[in-house]
Amino acid sequence: MQYLIYVIIMIVALILQVTIFSFYSVWGITPDLLLIIVISLALVNGYRWGAYMGFVAGFFQDIFSGGFFGINIIIKLILGYGFGFFERKVYHKNIVIPIVSVVVATIFSQFLFVILTDHVMLKIELWTRFKEIIMPLVALHILLSLIIYPLTYYINNKFKK
């Protein structure tokens, strides 16, 4: 039951990300709602859930994006698995750790995306990408994680077996 609820949440987040946030971008960027959800789930449920949900979120995102298939699966699976190891080390009612985790995950995912795609071959400077895309994306993800993490924590406690 819990898996189904999270998959539905991811589908809704993907629809929001592909429609509303794509057409009405904030600061010229589209937030990665699925990344925030995967990190939140990993922090609340552990590395297995983080890896599973990272795979599912990456798969959904790869299906609906026009880029290389598999990039989002790899990035979100790695991040979900990695941040899931902090599950037992995090006081879940503290909002600071999830926000810091989302910041680190956003920066890491963007650098992985640059490395795994053709951006390196196109000689896009990392510093330019960092200033123009990654920093505004980090700021937007901080704001969104203030809503998504408490919601994830609440849903997890409500439907936990």
C-alpha positions in Angstrom: 0.0 0.0 0.0 2.8 2.4 0.9 4.6 1.8 -2.4 1.4 2.6 -4.3 0.9 5.8 -2.4 4.4 7.0 -3.2 4.2 6.0 -6.8 1.0 8.0 -7.1 2.7 11.0 -5.4 5.6 10.7 -7.9 3.2 10.6 -10.8 1.5 13.7 -9.6 4.8 15.4 -9.0 6.0 14.5 -12.5 2.8 15.9 -14.0 3.3 19.1 -12.1 6.9 19.2 -13.0 6.3 18.6 -16.7 3.2 20.9 -17.0 2.9 23.8 -14.6 6.5 24.2 -13.6 7.8 23.9 -17.2 5.4 26.5 -18.5 5.7 28.8 -15.5 9.3 28.4 -14.6 10.7 30.2 -11.6 13.9 32.2 -12.3 14.0 30.5 -15.7 14.5 27.0 -14.3 12.2 24.0 -13.7 12.5 22.4 -10.2 13.1 18.6 -9.9 10.3 17.7 -7.6 11.1 14.0 -8.0 14.6 14.5 -6.7 13.2 16.2 -3.5 10.7 13.4 -3.0 13.4 10.7 -3.5 15.8 12.4 -1.0 12.9 12.9 1.5 11.8 9.2 1.2 15.4 8.0 1.6 15.9 10.0 4.7 12.6 8.8 6.2 12.7 5.1 5.1 16.3 4.2 4.5 18.6 3.2 1.6 16.4 0.4 0.2 13.4 2.6 -0.1 15.6 5.4 -1.4 17.1 3.1 -4.1 13.7 1.7 -5.1 12.0 5.1 -5.2 15.0 6.6 -6.9 14.8 4.0 -9.7 11.0 4.5 -10.1 11.3 8.3 -10.1 14.2 8.2 -12.5 12.3 5.8 -14.8 9.2 8.0 -14.9 11.3 11.1 -15.5 13.3 9.4 -18.3 10.1 8.3 -20.0 8.8 11.9 -20.1 12.0 13.7 -20.8 13.6 14.0 -24.2 17.2 13.3 -23.1 19.3 10.2 -22.8 17.2 7.3 -21.4 18.7 6.1 -18.1 20.5 9.3 -16.9 17.8 10.1 -14.4 17.5 6.5 -13.3 21.2 6.4 -12.5 21.3 9.8 -10.7 18.2 9.3 -8.6 19.0 5.7 -7.7 22.5 6.7 -6.6 21.2 9.6 -4.5 18.3 7.7 -3.0 20.6 4.9 -2.0 23.3 7.2 -0.7 21.1 9.5 1.4 19.1 6.5 2.7 22.1 5.6 4.9 21.4 8.7 7.0 18.0 7.4 8.0 19.0 6.3 11.4 21.2 9.3 12.0 18.6 12.0 11.3 16.1 13.3 13.8 13.1 13.3 11.4 11.3 16.3 12.9 14.3 18.5 12.3 13.9 20.3 8.9 17.5 21.5 8.6 19.1 18.1 7.8 16.6 17.4 4.9 17.2 20.8 3.5 21.0 20.4 3.6 20.6 17.0 2.0 18.4 18.4 -0.8 21.1 21.1 -1.4 23.9 18.5 -1.6 21.8 16.2 -3.7 20.8 19.0 -6.1 24.4 20.1 -6.7 25.6 16.5 -7.0 22.8 15.5 -9.4 23.5 18.5 -11.6 27.2 17.8 -11.8 26.5 14.1 -12.5 24.1 15.2 -15.3 26.8 17.4 -16.8 29.3 14.6 -16.6 27.0 11.9 -18.0 25.6 13.9 -20.9 27.1 15.7 -23.8 27.5 19.0 -21.9 31.1 18.2 -21.4 31.7 17.6 -25.1 29.9 20.9 -25.8 32.4 22.6 -23.5 29.9 24.2 -21.3 31.8 25.8 -18.5 30.9 24.4 -15.1 31.2 27.7 -13.4 28.7 29.3 -15.8 26.3 26.4 -15.3 26.8 26.7 -11.6 26.0 30.4 -11.5 23.1 30.4 -13.9 21.3 27.1 -13.3 22.5 25.3 -10.2 22.4 28.1 -7.6 18.9 29.3 -8.5 17.8 25.6 -8.6 19.3 25.1 -5.1 17.4 28.1 -3.8 14.1 26.8 -5.4 14.7 23.3 -4.0 15.2 24.7 -0.5 11.8 26.5 -0.7 10.1 23.4 -2.1 11.7 21.0 0.4 10.1 23.1 3.2 6.8 21.8 1.9 7.7 18.3 0.5 9.7 16.9 3.4 7.1 17.5 6.1 4.4 16.2 3.8 6.5 13.0 3.1 7.1 12.6 6.8 3.4 12.9 7.6 2.4 10.5 4.8 5.1 8.0 5.9 3.8 8.0 9.5 0.2 7.8 8.5 0.6 4.8 6.2 3.5 3.0 7.8 2.9 -0.7 8.5 
